[in-house]
């Protein structure tokens, strides 16, 4: 008989716990829903690296106010709560991620981009500095896209990682033609040359399965999706993607439609959460400064 009372007691306790948690979640949801969204709600932080090899990267980022410029770039978005962008060491892992209102960019990630930078302009005309700036900017915008999806409860079909790639590309395709082209070229280089062909050894079955099951599309797929978005946005600016056969003809015919799908999704789901006047001001600015590549060569030699 005491066993029955004990079971009932445990069931009552569990029910009370579930109800309390549900009420707490509902309260958080209501508070977020009722909070007044505001522009200029990006916070930034440079954490001092524990690894002395990252000191030059830390100093370089702070000197050139990289996070401050990102803070300004994201300022038109009306956010319910602040989002913080943090540069920090990650115990050797070259990562970038979003979670709990924070975008974390690891010094190891920047170090990896610098290490993989080509020594000279590529045959396709891609400047070495753009192979660092492009994927860095693309990655931060990708993680910021996750933050927006999370905050605005953005509905989507398909994988969120693909949607984050699309939104990131859409945002920097709104910049000036020269800057958009530099960012697209540098990011595509990183996906195709660095991540796809970074290892000459044959891939094992286990590695193939692991890569294919990843939440992100494969690097080559991300590159061609990016190039297709670019061509769809501006066929004249990116005409060489067709003339040089960087994109297969069977894909090119769908690129404008693919871009317009993303454009419509942005218009319906994201743009209402922006300050339109401030957004126009931001997109009309020049964001990519001339980079002195020698400072990154010094980092590679240390």
N, C-alpha and C positions, 0 to 999 in steps of 0.2 A: 504493500500500500504506500509506504514511504517512497518507493521507487516511482510510483505514478505521480506523486506530488513533486518529486524532484524533476521529472521530465516536463511536467506542466510549468514549473518554475523556470526551467531553462528555455522553454519555448516562449514564455512571456518575456523573458529577458532579451532573447534574440529579436522578438518582434519589436520591443521598445527600442532596441539599438537600431534596427532597420528604419523605423519611423523617425528616429532622431536624425539619422544620416540623411534620409530623404528630405526632411524639413530643412536641414542645413544646406543641402544642394539646391533646394528650391529657393532659399533665401539668397544664396550667392547668385543664382540665375536672375532673380528679380532685381538685385542690386546692380548687376551688370547691365541689365536691360534698361533700368531707369537712370543709370549714370549718364551725364551729359557728355557726348563725344566731343573732343577738342582736337584742333590741329596742334602741331609743335609739341608732341608728347613723347618724343624719342629721348631716352637717356643714354649716356655713353660712359664707358670706363675702360681705361688701360691698366691692367694688372701687371705689376712688375714681374718679369719672368724669373723663375727659379733657375732655369738653365742659362748659364752665362753666354752660351752660343746664340741665344735669342736677344741679347741686349741690343745689338745693332738694329735688329728688326723693330724692337720696341721703340728705340730712339728715333728711327726713321719714320715710323708711323705717327708718332707724336709730333715730330718736327713738321711734318707735312699735313698735320691735322686731318688725317684720313677719316677718323670716326666723326669729327665735327662736320665734315663735308657730307658724309652719309646722313648724319642727323638733319642737316638742312635739306638734303634730297628727299627724305621721307616726311618732311614737315607738313605737306598738304593733307596727309591722311588724318582724318578725324577719328581718333582712337578713344575707346571707352576707358581704358587704363593705359598707363605708360608701357612702352616696350624698351628694354635696355639692350644695347649692343655692347658686348664685352669682348675685349682682346685678352687672351690669357694663355698660359702654358697648359698643355694637356697630357703630360707624362709620356711624351714621345709620339702621340697619336695625331696625325695630320687631319683633324676633323673640323667640321662646322655643323652646328645643329641649333634647333629651336626647341624650347620647352619652358613652360611655366613663366611666360612673359619675358624670356631672355633669349637673345641670339648670341651664341658663343662662337667666336672665330678663334681658332688655335694658332699660336705663333708657328707651330709645326706645319700647319697648312700653308702659311705664307712662305715658310722656308722651302717647302716642297715645290711651290710654284717657281721660286727663284732658282732652285737647283735644276729644274727642268727647262728653264729659259734657253732658247737657242743662242749661239754665240753671235750670229749675224742675221740680217734680214733673210727670210725664207724665200725660196723660188717663187712662191705665190705672193710675195710682197708683204708678208706679215712682219712687223717690227718686233724685235725681241721683247721690248717692254710691254707690248700689247698682250703677249702670252702670259703675263703676270696680272696686269690690270684687268683684262677681259674676264678670266675665270674668277678672279677675286670679286669683282663687282657682280658678276652673274650669281655667284654662290651666296653673297649677302642678300641679293634680291630674292633668290630662291627661298632662303630661310625666312625672310620678311614676308614672303607670300604665305608660308605656313602660318605665320603669326596672324595675318589678316584672315585666313580661312578659319582659324581657331576662334578669333575674336568675333567675327561676323556670322559664325555658324553657316558658312558658305556651302550651299548644296552643290554636289557634283556627281556626274557619272564618271566611272573610270578611276584610275589611281591618283591619289593626291599628289604624289611625287611628279607625275607628268603634268598635272595642272600647275604646280609650282614652277616647273620649267617654263611653261607657256606664259604665265603671268610675268615672270622675271624678264623673259625675252621681250614681251610686249612693252614693258615699261621702258627699257632702254632703246627700243626701236622708235620711241617718241622723241628721242633726242635729235640733235642735228645730224645730217647725213654722214659727215666725216666721223663723228664719235660713234654713231650706231654701227658703222661699218668696221671700225677698229675693234669695238667690243665683240661683235659677232665673230670676226676673224680670229681674234685671240682666244675666245672661248671654244670655238670649233677646233682650233689647233690643239688645245689641251685635251679635248675629248678624243680626237682622231689619232693624233701623233703620240701623245704622252700616255694616255690611259689605255688606248687600244693596242698600241704596239710597244709597250714598255718592257716586254719580256719576250726574248727570242725562244725560250724553252716551250715545248708543246704543252698544251693544257691537259690536265688529267680529267677523267670523267667526273670526279668529285668536284673539281674546280668549275667545270662547265655547268654542272647542276646548281652549284652555289651561286654562280654569277647569274644564271638564267632565272633563278628564283628570287633574286634581289627585288626589293621594293622599287628601286630606281630602274629605269630602262638601261640597257647596256650602253656604254659610252658612245659607241658608233651610232646607235639609234638616237641618242640625245643630240649628237652632232648634226645628223641629217634632219631631225625635227627642227632644230634651231635654224639651219640653213633654209629649210622650207618656209619657216615663219618669216625669215628675212626677205626671201624672194617674193612671198605673198604680200608683204607690206610695201615693197618698193621694187618692182621688177626691173625698172631702169637702173637704179643704183646697184642692184645685185645681178645685173645681166650676165656677168661672167660666170655665175653659177650654172647658167645654161650653156653659154658659148664654150666654156672650158670643160663642160660635162662633169662638174663637181656634184651635180644632182642628176639622178637618172630622169630621163624624159617622162617616164611613167609616173614619177612622183611630182614633177614640176606642174603638171596640169591640175593638180589638186591644191597647190600651195596657197593660191589666193583665197580659195574657199576655207582652208584651214585657218588662215590669218583672220578672216572675217568672223569665223566662229569664236575665236578668242576675243576679238574686238567687241563682239556683241555681249559675250559673257562679262567682260570688263565693264561695259556700259551699264549692264543690268545689275551686276552684283557688287562691284567694287567702287566704281566712280561715284555713286551716291554717298559714299563715305569719305569723299575728298572735298577740300575747299577748291572750287574750280578756278578761281582767280589766282590763287597761290600755285596751283598745279601748273597752270599755263606759264607762270613766271619761272617756275623751276625747270620745266621742259625746254624753255627758250634759252636757258643759260648754257654756257660752255662748261663742261665738267672735267674733261680730260686735259690735264696740263702736260707740257713737254716734260718727259721723264729723263733724268740723267742716269743712264744705264750703268755708269761706272760705280755708283753707290751700291748697286745690287751685285756687281762683279766682286766688290770687296767682301760682301757677305758670303759669296760662294767660295772665296779663297780662304776663309778663316778656318 
